[in-house]
């Protein structure tokens, strides 16, 4: 069964540094998402991406965040200047279509900001 | 926006018993309701979903019911096994071309021997 893959599995960075989290969505999927989960809390929506542009974003997704699909297969999340509160598990997901199509999640990147 | 509430936050059952987790949602436009199981340190995995044109769906020991009028949906696990122990999240997905999946707060299910 095709899977969403994410790298790295764990990223440690210092406050103020930039990080890029990488994802390879399932190949025939059209919609891509980033979610985050602070330890012990619920999964929170960050951003959705379709047709090479952001479709929707949450209030969490401020100017420090950006997404990109640089080469037709990868989907990246960049955090420009990390803060301590950005420490969380970041999940990439993709779906064939939106609305009533299941989201398939990657294994996540655990980001630790020190 | 959509708001999904989930109860209980923790649930402990004995092996073989049934477990029920309930969710309510606020946006009447939501029309897709998946349930995810998340084991410790792992990704959420879809276990069952239901669409708004259906009132109930079953897959082996797992069933989901949806009451659109009351805006609530429930997950039922029968004959629970220790491997069912995990955190379960309900979610709601409003209609639209770029809708976001809104998750509930999760239920930690513990199945004891």
Boltz contact constraints between the chains, C-beta under 6 A:
constraints:
  - contact:
      token1: [A, 42]
      token2: [B, 103]
      max_distance: 6.0
  - contact:
      token1: [A, 42]
      token2: [B, 105]
      max_distance: 6.0
  - contact:
      token1: [A, 42]
      token2: [B, 106]
      max_distance: 6.0
  - contact:
      token1: [A, 43]
      token2: [B, 103]
      max_distance: 6.0
  - contact:
      token1: [A, 45]
      token2: [B, 100]
      max_distance: 6.0
  - contact:
      token1: [A, 48]
      token2: [B, 98]
      max_distance: 6.0
  - contact:
      token1: [A, 48]
      token2: [B, 100]
      max_distance: 6.0
  - contact:
      token1: [A, 50]
      token2: [B, 98]
      max_distance: 6.0
  - contact:
      token1: [A, 55]
      token2: [B, 98]
      max_distance: 6.0
  - contact:
      token1: [A, 56]
      token2: [B, 98]
      max_distance: 6.0
  - contact:
      token1: [A, 56]
      token2: [B, 100]
      max_distance: 6.0
  - contact:
      token1: [A, 98]
      token2: [B, 99]
      max_distance: 6.0
  - contact:
      token1: [A, 99]
      token2: [B, 95]
      max_distance: 6.0
  - contact:
      token1: [A, 100]
      token2: [B, 32]
      max_distance: 6.0
  - contact:
      token1: [A, 100]
      token2: [B, 51]
      max_distance: 6.0
  - contact:
      token1: [A, 102]
      token2: [B, 46]
      max_distance: 6.0
  - contact:
      token1: [A, 103]
      token2: [B, 101]
      max_distance: 6.0
  - contact:
      token1: [A, 105]
      token2: [B, 43]
      max_distance: 6.0
  - contact:
      token1: [A, 105]
      token2: [B, 44]
      max_distance: 6.0
  - contact:
      token1: [A, 107]
      token2: [B, 43]
      max_distance: 6.0
  - contact:
      token1: [A, 108]
      token2: [B, 43]
      max_distance: 6.0
